[in-house]
Amino acid sequence: MQYISLVPTFFTWWYGRGLRDLISFLAGLLSYTKNMFSVSVLLKTLFSPWKKMVGARRPGLDGLKDWLADNLISRGIGLVVRIFMLLVFLVFLIVMLVASALVFIFWLGMPAAIIGAFIYIFIGI
C-alpha cells in the first residue's frame, strides 16, 4: 500500500518540477544553438571582408582600382558565406523547434500512455 502514495508524488513531480526542468533544458538548448552559430556576430559582420582579406593599397589609380576590386570581392565572399551560415542556422533552428515541440508533447502525454497501456494489458478494454 505504501507504493500507492508514490503515484500522486510522481504526477506532482512530472507535471511540476519535471516539466519546468524540461522547458528550461529546451530553452537552454535553443540558446546554445544560437550561440553555436554566433548569429549576433554574423549579423554584425555581414558586410565585412571574408577573413579580413584586404590587400594593401598601392599608390596611383591602378592601385586604387586593384584595392577596390579585392575589397569588393572579399566583402562579397564574406556576405555569401555569412548568409549561407544564417540559412543553415535557420534550418537547424526549425528542426530544433519541431523536435522540442515533439519532446514537450511526448512529455505531457507519456503518463497517460503508460496508464492506457496498463489498462489495455490488464483489463483488456
C-alpha positions in Angstrom: 0.0 0.0 0.0 2.9 2.3 0.5 3.5 2.4 -3.2 0.2 4.0 -3.9 1.4 7.2 -2.3 4.1 7.4 -5.0 1.5 7.9 -7.7 0.5 11.5 -6.6 4.1 12.3 -5.9 5.1 11.2 -9.3 2.4 13.2 -11.1 3.3 16.2 -8.9 6.9 16.0 -10.0 6.2 15.1 -13.6 3.9 18.0 -14.3 5.5 20.4 -11.9 9.3 20.4 -11.4 10.0 17.9 -14.2 8.1 20.0 -16.7 9.8 23.2 -15.6 13.2 21.5 -15.9 12.3 20.2 -19.4 11.3 23.6 -20.5 14.5 25.1 -19.0 16.6 22.4 -20.8 14.9 23.0 -24.1 15.3 26.8 -23.8 19.0 26.3 -23.0 19.4 24.0 -26.0 17.9 26.6 -28.3 20.1 29.3 -26.7 23.1 27.1 -27.2 22.2 26.6 -30.9 22.0 30.4 -31.4 25.4 30.9 -29.7 27.0 28.0 -31.5 26.3 29.7 -34.9 27.2 33.1 -33.5 24.2 34.7 -35.0 24.8 38.1 -33.5 28.4 38.2 -34.8 27.3 37.0 -38.2 24.7 39.8 -38.4 27.1 42.5 -37.2 29.8 41.5 -39.7 27.5 40.7 -42.6 29.3 43.1 -45.0 32.8 42.7 -43.6 35.6 41.2 -45.7 36.0 37.5 -45.5 38.9 36.6 -43.2 39.9 40.2 -43.3 41.5 39.5 -46.7 42.1 43.1 -47.9 45.3 43.8 -49.7 47.5 46.9 -49.0 46.6 49.8 -51.2 49.3 50.8 -53.7 49.7 54.4 -54.8 48.1 55.5 -58.1 44.9 54.9 -59.9 45.7 51.3 -60.7 46.5 50.6 -57.1 43.1 52.1 -56.1 41.3 50.0 -58.7 43.0 46.8 -57.6 42.4 47.6 -53.9 38.7 48.3 -54.6 38.3 45.1 -56.6 40.0 43.0 -54.0 38.0 44.6 -51.2 34.6 44.2 -53.1 35.4 40.5 -53.9 36.4 39.8 -50.3 33.3 41.5 -49.0 31.1 39.6 -51.5 32.6 36.3 -50.4 32.0 37.2 -46.8 28.4 38.2 -47.5 27.7 34.9 -49.3 29.4 32.7 -46.6 27.6 34.5 -43.7 24.2 34.4 -45.4 24.8 30.7 -46.0 25.6 30.2 -42.4 22.5 32.1 -41.3 20.4 29.9 -43.6 21.9 26.8 -42.1 21.2 28.2 -38.7 17.5 28.8 -39.7 17.1 25.2 -40.9 18.8 23.9 -37.8 16.6 26.1 -35.6 13.4 24.9 -37.3 14.5 21.3 -36.8 15.3 22.1 -33.1 11.9 23.8 -32.6 10.0 20.9 -34.1 12.0 18.4 -32.1 11.5 20.4 -28.9 7.7 20.6 -29.6 7.6 16.8 -30.1 9.6 16.2 -26.9 7.2 18.5 -25.0 4.1 16.8 -26.3 5.7 13.4 -25.6 6.4 14.6 -22.0 2.8 15.7 -21.5 1.3 12.5 -22.9 3.6 9.8 -21.6 1.9 9.2 -18.2 -1.5 8.9 -19.9 0.1 6.5 -22.5 1.5 4.3 -19.7 -1.8 4.2 -17.8 -3.6 3.4 -21.0 -1.1 0.6 -21.7 -1.6 -0.9 -18.2 -5.4 -0.7 -18.6 -5.2 -2.3 -22.0 -2.9 -5.1 -20.8 -4.6 -6.0 -17.5 -8.2 -5.2 -18.2 -8.3 -5.5 -22.0 -10.6 -2.6 -22.7 
